[in-house]
Amino acid sequence: MHRWMIAVACAAAVTCAQPAPAQTIEGTVTRVIDGDTFDFQALRIRLCGIDAPERGDGGHRQAMRALTALIEGRRVRCVPVGAGSVCDGRSKLFNRKRIVAQCYLGTHDIAARMVISGHACDWVKFSGGAYRGGCRK
């Protein structure tokens, strides 16, 4: 009985020690890094479920400019992976020190806007096909 109680206490401690993602995070975008990454507050956000061209690839500057025009200086709301994003169960919460999240400008899904505009691809492995209509990765 004593061992069972210790095992339950240890399991509870481990479960409680793992922080759950915030339901939503909001802020004003201060800097766009590329076509799928931006900063607000002290956070770096990676849009989940899409892939935009990397620095040195064709279309990188255009994707970065498109995301800048769409969100820089504007207030956005983000749902981190694990808190109800389209990438839940398919993506990790963190990628290279970035919070992976589905983000909105008002009611508009920012990743969807990037795919529809042709500046990013639906990354089906992570989105589950949520951003159909553009290129697919």
N, C-alpha and C positions, 0 to 999 in steps of 0.2 A: 504494500500500500504506500509506504514511504517513497519508494522509487518511482511509482506512478505519479505521485504528487510532484516530485522534483521534475520529472519529464514534462508534465503539463505546464509547470511554471517556466521551464526553459523554453518550451515551444511558444508560450505566450510572450515571453520577453523578446524572442527573435522576431515574432510577428509584429509586435508593437514597435520594435526598433527600426523597422523599415518604413521610411516616410512615404506616405501616399502622395501622389501628385495633386497639386491644387486643382480645384474644379475648373477655374478659369483664371487667367492672368491678363491684366489690361495695362496699357500704357501708350504713350506717344512714341512713334518710331523716330529715333534720333539718327540712325545711319543704316543704309542698305549696303550689305557686303557683296552680294551677288544676286542672281535671279531667284534664289530660294532661301536666303539667309539675311536676317536683319537684327538690329539692336534696338531695345528700348529699356529704359531704366538702366540697371546694371546687368541686364540679361541679353543673351544672344539666342535667337530663335531660328530654328531650321524648320521650314514648312514641310509637313509630312506628306508623303504620297506622290511627290513630284520630283523631277530632276531637271535642273536648268544647266546650261553649258558652264563648264568650269573656266577659270582664268586661262587664257591661251587657246581655248576652243572657239571655233566659229560661233557667233551669236552671243558670246559672253557679255559684251558691252551692251548689246541691244536688250538682253534679258535684264541686266542690272538697271539700265535706264527705265525700262518698263515698270519694274517693281518700285524704283525710286519715284517715278511719276504717280504711281498708284497709292503708295502708302507713306512716303517720307513726310514727317511733320504731322501726320494724322494719328488719331487714336485708334488702336486695334484691340481686339479681344481674342485671346488664344486659349484653346482647349488642349492641354498637354496629352500626349499618348498615355493611355490608362485612365483617362477621365472622361471618355466619351468621344474621342476623335475617330475619324474613319480608319486610322492606322492601328487602333487598339488590337492587340494580339498579334500584330505583324511587325511591329517596330519597337525598338527600345526607346525609353524616355530621353536618354542622352546620347548624342553622337558628337564626338570631338568637342566636348565642353559646350555643346549647344543643346538647348531644350527643344525636343522635337514636338511639334504641335500643329493642330489645324487652326488656322487663324482667320478672323473675319474683319472686314471693314464694313461697319454697319451690319447688314444681313448678308453681305456678299462674301463667299468663300474666296480668299485671296489666291490660294493654289489653283482653284478652278479658273479664276480670271487669267492667271498666267498661262494655263494650258489652252484656254479658248483663244487667247491672243497669239498663240503660237510661240511663246517664249520659254515654254517648259513642256516636258512630257509627263504623262501619267506613268508613275512607277508602280505598276500593277502588283509587284511583289509586296509592296508596303500599303498601297491604297485599296487593294482588293478590287481595282477597276472603278473606283469612285469618280475618277476624272476622265472618263471616256470622251472621245470626240477629237482629241488631239493626238499627237504621236504617242506611242506606247513604248515603254522600256521593259 
